[in-house]
Amino acid sequence: MGAVAVAILGVAACSNSDNATGPRVSSTTRGSQPPASTTSQAPGKPVSITMVMSGDVLLHQGLWKTAQQDARRTGHGHMDYRPILANMRRVVSSADFAICHLETPLAPRGGPYSGYPLFSVPPQILPALKWEGYDACTTMSNHSLDQGWSGLKRTIGDFNRIGLKHFGTVTTKAASRNALMVTVKGVKVALIGATYGTNGIPLPAAEPWSVPIINITRILRMAHRARVAGAKIVIVALHWGQEYDHMPTSEQRTLAESLTRSPDISFIYGHHAHVVQPYDKLNGTWVVYGLGNAIARQDPMIPGVYEGNTCRVTFTQQPDGSFTVTRLQYIPTIITPYDYGHPIAHPMRWLDVPRDITDPTYGSRYNQLVVTEARVRADVNLLGALRQGVTQGG
């Protein structure tokens, strides 16, 4: 995890800004010439920035029960999510900029907690995500309003208190208009996100801007404003698609086709399907349709919901100062299921498949890991990503 500074486009740096926490850089005046970047690279050497994005953090009861058991073992509070996440910490923390996706609103500390269909999950997940090495999380999803306006505000407040940057749901209209801008290795990076809907829950009448709903015009406008303000890389995260379907829907393809025509957008990735969807390049821009779950405990009878992948993408500066994708990797992951009969012997863990496949600790799962590695590879390649240069990371 690299040192990351943050600013909100068009919004003065102030302590109550929704999606900016921690150190800041000054906002560029809209429409003005952006200042020249400074970097930590040696003079004359092109800057390279490596980012990772992972799938849904969807907290069901099995996950917080595991966190309670782990806390009793580690002595770290009432719930300790770090052991669940630990096997992927190497991947996340080594990135220059790492993004997670928290799909559900946070409950008050101490609860009550609830799972599907109206989530309200333990806030102890946030310090664990920060410990894991994430620099920012997206928060817009079909569950954003599960606990109404109060749950949305509480979640944003918890992010701000812990100093973990975020983009998606907001509590001010001003924050809804602009990308999250961060500075990574001296380079401005913008993050934009939107969701297909909120499970039929109406947007708050007084705050209809609080959850960003997918709108092509709005996304393109935000991306362009980010470029004008000096962003060299613009990332778009979309909560979209059909649950449990590995192939992108026609709506996903149409939206991706439209967005990738814009020279302002550098990279698109998604979540929501809860299974791995393919990587593809459209109009010269990479689209990762769906990363699958990071951590969740869904019905084990649904194929693929315990498998996922973390995307690792490297952007390299070109002679004209622009940044292009020079390396794109997928890292297969698996969640070990929660065993209600033997929860202590078989706790939930988020495994780094390429690394853990050779770890004797997981010898009993060797065949499962081999199968997962092959299936994730096949899913990533459904639209021919491997012949376009995508590789497996480790």
N, C-alpha and C positions, 0 to 999 in steps of 0.2 A: 504494500500500500504506500504510494508516494505521498509527499506533502502536497496538499490540495488547498488552494485558496478559492473563495467563492464570492459571487456577486449576483444580484438579480437585475436583469436588464430593465432600464427605465424606472427603477425604484431606488430611492435614496437608501443608503446603508443605514438601517435602524434596527434596534434590538427586537422589535416585534414582527419582523418580516417572516412570512410563512415558510418559504423554502430556502432559507439561507441561514446557516449557523456556522459558528467558528470563524476563522480568519477570513478577511474579505480583500478583494481587489476593488478599485474604484470602477464604477459603471462608466462605460463610454457613452457620451452624449449621442442620442439617436441621430443617425445620418452623418456623423462626423467621421473624419479619417481615424481609424483605430491606430493606437500607438504601436510601434515596432515591438515584437516579442523579444524577451530575453530568455535564454535557456541555460540549463546546467550542462549542456553538451560542450565538448571541446570546439573551439572556433573552426568553422569549415566542415564540421561533421554533421550530417543530417540528423535532425531530432527524430527519435522513434518513441512512440507512446504505446504501451500495451495495456489493454483494458480487458476485464472479465465481466461477464453478465451471467447470472444464474436465474433459474426458474422460480416457480411459486414457493414462497414460504407460507404454508397453509396449515395452521396449528389446530390439529384435532386433539381429542382427549389423550390418546396414546402418547403423543409427544410431550404434553405437559406432565403426564404421569411419569414418563421416563425422566424428565427434568427434575421432578421431585425426588425420585430414587437416586439420581446422580448427585443431587444436592446433599442428601444424607451421607453419601460416600465421600464427597469432596469437602463438605463443610462450607460450601459457598452458597449462603442464603437459603431461601425456601425452594427455589427452582434454579437449576444450573443447566442451561442449554449448551454450554461449551463442549461437553463430551459428545453430544450428538453431532456437532459441527466440526469437531477437531480434525477429522481425517482430510477435510478439504481446506483446512486453514492455509496450508502451504501454497495451494493454487491461488486462493483469494488474496492473501497478504503479499504475494510476490508481484501483483499487478501494480501498475502506476495509478490506475483508477479502477475501482471495483464497485459494481452496482448489484444490489439485490432487489427482490420484489416482495414486499410485505403485502399480502393480499387482503388481510383482515384487520378490522379496527381493534384497538387495544382496550382491555377492560381496566377499571380502576384497580390499583394494586390491592391484592387480596380477594378480587373477584366481586361478584360472581362471574364465573367463566362459562362460556357456552360454545358449542361447535356448530356444525351444519344443522339447520339452514341459515341461522342468524348468528354469526360468529361474534364473540367478544372474548379475546384471548389474552393470556398473561403478558403483561408488559416486560417481564424479565427477559423476553426474547431480544429486546433492543440492545442491552449491554453485551449480550453474547454475539450479536451480529457485528457490533463495533469491534469486539475482541477478535472476531474472525478476520477482520481486515477490510470490511466494506467501508467505502467512503461515502456512499449515498444509497438510498433505496427509493424505488418508485412505490406509490401508494394507491394509485387509481385502479379500481377493479369493479366487478359486478357485486362485490360485498362491501364496497366503501361506505354504504349507508345502512348496513345491518343494524347499527346502533344509533342511527339518526345523526342529526347535526351535532349533538353532544358527544357522541362517540368519535365523530370525525375530528372535532376540535381537540378532544382529549388525546387522540393519537398524534396529531401534529404537535401538541404541547409536549408530549413525551419525547418525540424526536428532538425538539429544540432544547429540552432540558439536558439531554444526554450529549448533545453536540454532534448528532449524526445528520448529515444533509439529506434532503428528500425532495421529491418532485411528484406532483399528481394532485391529490386533494389539497385544498387551500381554504383559508378562513378570511381572506380579503379579496375583493374584486381585482385590485391592482396586481396581486400575485398571480392571478389566473391568466393574465395576458402575456406572460413572459416565460422564456425558458429558464431553467437553472443554469447559471454560468459558473464554471469552475476553471481554475488555472492549474494545469498539470505540466510540470517541467517547463514552465514559462509559456505554455501554449493555452489559449482559451478554448475550452470545450463546452458545448451546450447540450443539455439533456431536455427532451420534450417527451410527453407521454399522454395517452388517452385510453379510454375504455369504451367498449361497444355499448355498455349500459349498466344498470344497477339492479338487475333482477326484478324490474317492474316497480321498484320503490321510487316514488316521485322525488325529483330534486327538491331541496328545501325552497319554498316559495320565495323567501327573502334572500336566499343565497344560491340561485340557480347555476352560478359559476363555480360552485364548490367542488364539483367532480367533473373533470374534463371528459366530455363525450366525443368520440371520434368524429371529426369534421375536417375534410381535406383542406378546405380554404383556411380554416383556423391554423392547422398544423403548418401549412406552407407559409402563412403570414408570420408565425412565430419563428420558423426556421430562417426566414429572410431577415427578420429583425435581429436575430442572433448573429448572422453573418455581418450585417451592417455594424454591429457593436463589437466586431473583432473576432468572433468565433471562427477558428480554423477547422474544427470538427464539430458536426451536428449529429447527435444520436437521437433516434426516435424509437421509443418503446411503446408497444401497442398490446393492450389486453383484448384479444380477439380470437376468432375461430370457433370451431365446434368441439365441445368437450369430448375427449376420448377418441378423436379422429386424427390419425397421423397425417393425412393429406390436408393441405390448406383448402379452405372453402373457396368458392368462386368470389365471394365478397373479399376475402383476404387477398386473393390474387389481383382483383381489380383495384383495390386500394393500394397495394404494393406497386402495381404498374403505374398508377398516377403519381404516387409520392416519389418514386425513383426517377421520374423525368425531371425533377427539380435539381438544379446544380447546387442548391443550398443544403441538401440532405446527404450525409456521408454514409450512414449505416442505419438499418432498421432491424429490430428484433422484437420477439413477442413471447407472450405467455397466456395462460388461461386454459388451453386444451388439456393440460395435466398429463399429456403424453408427448413424446418427442416428435416434432415436425421437421421437415427438411430445410436445408440451406439452399439458396439459389441466388443467382446474380441476374438482376433485371436492369436494363438500361445502364449497365456499368456499375451498379450499386448493389452491394450484398444485402440480402434479406434472410434473416433467420426466423422462420415462421413461428416456431414454438420450441422452447427449451425444456418443456416437461416440468415435473415437480423438482424442486430442490428438496424440501422436507415437507411431508404430509403423511397422513394415515387415512387413505381412502380405502374403499372396498377392495380387498386383495383379489377378488374374483374378476375385477376389471383389468384386462391385460394392459401392461405398460405404465400403470400409475406409480409404481415403485422405481421406475427407471427414469433417468433424466440425463441432461448434459449441461455442462458449463461451457460457455463460449469464450474463447480467448482470441482477441483480435489486435493486431499490431498495425498502427498507422505510422507511416514514415514520410518525412518532409521531402518534397520534390524541389528541383532547382528553382521553380517559380514561386516557392513558398507554400504551395498547397500541400495537403496531406492525403495520401491514398493508402488503401489497405494493401499491405505487403505480406501479411501472413494471417491466415484464419484457421483456427483449430477448434475442435470439439473435444471435450473431456467427458467420457461416459461416467455416470454416477448411478448409484443405487441406494435406496433406503432399506435398511433391514427392518422387517415388519415387527410390530409390537406383539408380543406373545402374552396374552392375558393369563395363560396358565403358568408361564414361567417368565415373568417380566424381569426379574433380576438377572437370570441367566442369559436372557435374550433381549437386551435393551435395544432401542432404536438407534441406528447410527447411519450417517450420511457418508457413504464410502466413495473414495477415489478409485474407480475400477482399475485403470491401468497400473496404479501403484499397489493397491491392496490385493490384486490377483496373485501376487507373489509373496504376500505376507502370511506366514504360518498361522498367525492369529485367526485368519479367516479361511483356514484350510478346509473347514467343513462346508464353506460356501464356494469353493473353487469352481465347481461346475456351473453354479448359478452366475458367478461373475463372468465366466467365459461366454455363456449364453447372452448375458446382458451386453457385453462388449460387442458381440456380433449384431445383436438386434439394434442397438443404438447406431452403429455404423450404417446399417441398412436404412434406418429411418432418416438419418441425416442425408443419405444419398438418394432419397426417393426421386429427386429431380436432377440427379447427376452432379452433385456438388463435388464429389471426389475427383472427377475428371477435370473440374474447373479449378482444382488446386487446394481444396480443403483437406486438412490432414487431422489425424488424431493426436491430441496433446497428452502429455503425461506429467 
